[in-house]
Amino acid sequence: MNDILSGIQAAFWLIVTLDADLIEITLRSLQVSLSALVIASVLALPFGTWLAVRRFRYRRATIATLNALMGLPPVVVGLIVYLLLSRSGPFGVLGLLFTPTAMIIAQVIIITPLIASIAHQAMRELWAEYHDLLISLNTTKRQRIMTLIWDGRRALLTAGLAGFGRAIGEVGAIMIVGGNIDHATRVLTTAIALETGKGDFELALGLGFVLIALALLVNFGIHSLSKTEREGRW
Amino acid sequence: MTHSMSVSLHKMHVKRRGKSILGPIDLELAPTGFTMVLGPNGAGKTTLLKVLHGIERVSSGSVQWSVSGAQAQQEQAYVFQSPIMLRRSVSQNLAYPLQISGISKAEITGRVETWLDRIGLSNMAERPATRLSGGERQKLALGRALIRDPQVLFLDEPCANLDGRSTREIEALLLNTLHTGTRIIMTTHDIGQARRLASDVVFLLNGELHEQGRATEFFDEPKTPEAKAFLNGDIVE
């Protein structure tokens, strides 16, 4: 119990004194996870919606695969991205290993199936509701997808936030591809893992509370920007 | 109206899982008028409307509009039995069919205003459509169907579950539409409404075309005992 109390205390002081390292680590965490979120959303939201609208031969298999990929183990993703980006790997020449870019790539791979799958679930219901009208109005496939994305934007937001939650709290993959290098690729989660390993529970807990606060802050921020839960049910 | 559309069904048959839902039907509909599709539940009224609109697959036979298929669908509008409200405001619902046909913003604004006024929803233009009452939804769905000036309007029981006043408002809108030259094909369970509006009648029973003719003749002297019983309010099976 003492450890936790002193952890809260440490977190408090770290924030109040605007600890330079803390700010750097926090901003990098945000930079990596938000970049991954934006890239993954651009890929996953239209794809999830397209899956809801389109009927094709391997649709069921695609959806099943997508759902299975939601549970992709980050460590394995990290390992594969590591092998791809390492000097001897196919993309070694790019020199991306142990950079924030590598961490973003790994996180995109982890959260894209998650966002696409949740988006697909939400869009499937909306499509069932809109189907007859949009068919009757003779809309093109593109118009259907755009309409669903726009009218289902709040459900898609939830999908995005779930992806962000997974990304910001993820440690296995970014530890492997980022390497937890001070002032280069250290983020909140990898720093916590390191401090715990060193036995500095105060600092680890302090960073942990900052991480939780950050996740809450981003969620509240996005919700208030998009006015969810304000204008009725949609 | 630049041209009119007539339609003919030839041995049109709709089957689902081996069961016959509707047909085989041979039917000719003139390019003008107000056709009322009557019949008990499950007679195939909705299926017939959807087949005519081209959104229901036909198992055999043909549906032939006097213009090409793509053009026919472009110039038709369909109001579904339970109105589908887009999760947007009332005026955005009205604007939607215009937006997807690529009409300029200025013109959309003007036409939306006109139609808000015609359907009597001007004072709730910015309200979410999903919060409207049943009658308001039905009027909005009708306005949204008419805003593209369709040549053919399909209505699937537009006044089911509506009170007298809403029904009267909708009927007035429909007669107005008819007088501007739009062809209307509609289903109803309300015989009184059918008498008030119809110029001709298609009577379906158990998925088959039982009787078709001018409204006055059908209502005054139905040819078949089933139609007579139906008009008398007896239960027809």
HADDOCK unambig.tbl for C-alpha pairs under 7 A between the chains (distance, minus, plus):
assign (segid A and resid 130 and name CA) (segid B and resid 84 and name CA) 6.77 0.50 0.50
assign (segid A and resid 133 and name CA) (segid B and resid 84 and name CA) 6.70 0.50 0.50
assign (segid A and resid 136 and name CA) (segid B and resid 55 and name CA) 6.81 0.50 0.50
assign (segid A and resid 136 and name CA) (segid B and resid 78 and name CA) 6.66 0.50 0.50
assign (segid A and resid 137 and name CA) (segid B and resid 97 and name CA) 6.84 0.50 0.50
assign (segid A and resid 138 and name CA) (segid B and resid 74 and name CA) 6.77 0.50 0.50
assign (segid A and resid 139 and name CA) (segid B and resid 100 and name CA) 6.92 0.50 0.50
assign (segid A and resid 151 and name CA) (segid B and resid 87 and name CA) 5.91 0.50 0.50
assign (segid A and resid 234 and name CA) (segid B and resid 87 and name CA) 6.39 0.50 0.50
